[in-house]
């Protein structure tokens, strides 16, 4: 008797679950979730993002030929990137690179491929140019850093090193190791 009751209960559970799983409402929800998982995310072409200082002047401008959202992530990839930073003291910095990745939260930009960091100061002669393969730009701290080889060109002078930390607000650059220089009169 107990065996028959268990068998009837099992058949009843099987029938209800089959009916529920084959219902059109359930199938539509499953298809919608599958379609959402397969979507690549958004992309933008010729995009420009600008952050403004408290006084309303542009302090940070990021331009990219293309921006792609990384699927199922909050990260984005940027291609042919240019970052313009205007420090509060008037110094302007430009970062140019082939690709970049914005980490979740949008506070750190990792730039790679033919990276060039260039500063301008209207009160000084010449423009220093820093070249490297990779560079990490921290938006909140206004710092740029790398552990890669670095080449700094300023007027007729050249410095090479491995690793660099540049504080863009303070206009300071610290080289990490293997520093070599060539100075022409």
C-alpha positions in Angstrom: 0.0 0.0 0.0 2.8 2.4 0.9 4.6 1.5 -2.3 1.5 2.3 -4.4 1.1 5.7 -2.6 4.7 6.5 -3.3 4.3 5.5 -7.0 1.2 7.7 -7.4 2.9 10.6 -5.7 6.0 10.3 -8.0 3.9 10.1 -11.1 1.9 13.2 -10.0 5.2 15.2 -9.3 6.5 14.1 -12.7 3.3 15.2 -14.5 3.3 18.6 -12.8 7.0 19.3 -13.5 6.6 18.2 -17.1 3.6 20.5 -17.6 5.5 23.5 -15.9 8.7 23.0 -17.8 6.9 22.7 -21.2 4.6 25.7 -20.6 5.1 28.6 -23.1 5.7 31.2 -20.3 8.6 29.2 -18.9 10.1 28.6 -22.4 10.0 32.3 -23.2 11.8 33.2 -19.9 14.5 30.7 -20.6 15.0 32.0 -24.2 15.2 35.6 -22.9 17.9 34.7 -20.4 19.8 32.8 -23.1 19.6 35.7 -25.5 20.7 38.1 -22.8 23.8 35.9 -22.0 24.7 35.9 -25.7 24.6 39.7 -26.3 28.0 41.2 -26.6 27.2 44.4 -24.7 27.4 47.9 -26.1 29.9 49.5 -28.3 30.6 53.1 -29.3 32.5 54.6 -32.2 34.4 57.9 -32.1 33.5 58.3 -28.5 34.5 61.2 -26.2 34.0 61.2 -22.4 34.7 64.4 -20.5 35.0 64.9 -16.7 34.6 68.4 -15.4 36.3 70.1 -12.5 34.3 71.9 -9.8 34.7 75.2 -11.7 33.1 73.7 -14.8 36.3 73.4 -16.9 37.2 70.1 -18.5 39.7 68.2 -16.3 39.8 64.8 -18.0 38.9 63.9 -21.6 39.1 60.4 -22.9 38.6 59.9 -26.7 38.6 56.5 -28.4 38.1 55.3 -32.0 35.9 52.5 -30.5 34.8 51.4 -27.1 33.5 47.9 -26.4 31.9 46.5 -23.3 33.5 43.3 -22.2 30.7 40.6 -22.3 29.2 39.8 -18.9 31.4 42.3 -17.2 31.5 46.0 -16.1 34.9 46.5 -17.9 35.3 48.2 -21.2 38.0 48.0 -23.9 39.0 51.1 -25.8 40.9 51.3 -29.1 43.1 54.1 -30.5 42.8 56.0 -27.2 43.8 59.6 -26.2 43.5 60.8 -22.6 43.8 64.6 -22.0 44.4 65.6 -18.4 44.4 69.2 -17.2 45.9 69.5 -13.8 44.7 72.2 -11.4 48.1 74.0 -11.7 47.7 74.5 -15.4 49.9 71.7 -16.6 48.4 69.5 -19.4 49.2 65.8 -20.0 48.3 63.6 -22.9 48.3 59.8 -22.9 48.1 58.1 -26.3 47.9 54.3 -26.9 46.7 51.6 -29.2 44.3 49.9 -26.7 43.1 50.5 -23.2 41.0 48.7 -20.6 38.9 50.5 -18.0 38.7 48.5 -14.9 35.4 48.1 -12.9 34.5 51.4 -11.2 36.1 53.5 -13.9 39.0 54.7 -11.8 41.9 52.9 -13.4 42.7 52.8 -17.1 45.3 50.3 -18.4 46.8 51.5 -21.7 48.9 49.2 -23.9 50.7 49.4 -27.2 52.8 52.4 -28.4 52.0 54.3 -25.2 53.1 58.0 -25.2 52.7 60.2 -22.1 53.5 63.9 -22.9 53.3 66.8 -20.6 53.1 70.5 -21.5 53.8 73.5 -19.3 53.2 76.9 -20.8 55.9 78.4 -18.5 58.7 76.0 -19.6 60.5 75.4 -22.9 60.3 72.0 -24.5 57.8 69.1 -24.0 58.9 65.9 -22.3 57.8 62.7 -24.0 57.6 59.4 -22.2 57.3 56.2 -24.3 56.6 52.7 -23.0 54.6 49.5 -23.9 52.1 49.7 -21.0 50.9 52.3 -18.6 48.3 52.3 -15.8 46.5 55.6 -15.2 44.7 56.1 -11.9 42.1 58.7 -12.5 41.4 59.6 -8.8 45.1 59.8 -7.8 46.1 61.5 -11.1 49.1 59.1 -11.4 50.5 57.1 -14.3 52.8 54.1 -13.7 54.4 51.2 -15.4 56.8 48.4 -14.7 57.9 48.2 -18.3 60.9 49.8 -20.1 60.6 53.6 -20.4 62.2 56.1 -22.7 62.0 59.8 -21.8 62.9 62.3 -24.5 63.3 66.0 -23.5 64.7 68.5 -26.0 68.0 66.8 -27.0 68.3 64.6 -23.9 67.2 60.9 -23.5 66.7 58.8 -20.4 65.9 55.1 -20.3 64.7 53.1 -17.3 62.6 50.3 -16.2 59.5 51.3 -14.3 58.1 54.7 -13.7 55.6 56.6 -11.4 54.4 60.0 -12.6 52.3 62.2 -10.4 50.5 64.4 -13.0 49.2 66.9 -10.4 52.6 67.6 -8.9 54.5 67.3 -12.2 56.9 64.8 -10.8 58.3 61.6 -12.3 60.1 58.9 -10.4 62.1 56.3 -12.3 62.3 52.8 -10.7 65.5 51.1 -11.9 68.1 50.7 -14.6 68.3 54.4 -15.3 70.6 55.5 -18.2 70.9 58.9 -19.8 72.3 60.5 -22.9 72.7 64.3 -22.8 73.7 66.3 -25.8 75.1 69.8 -25.4 
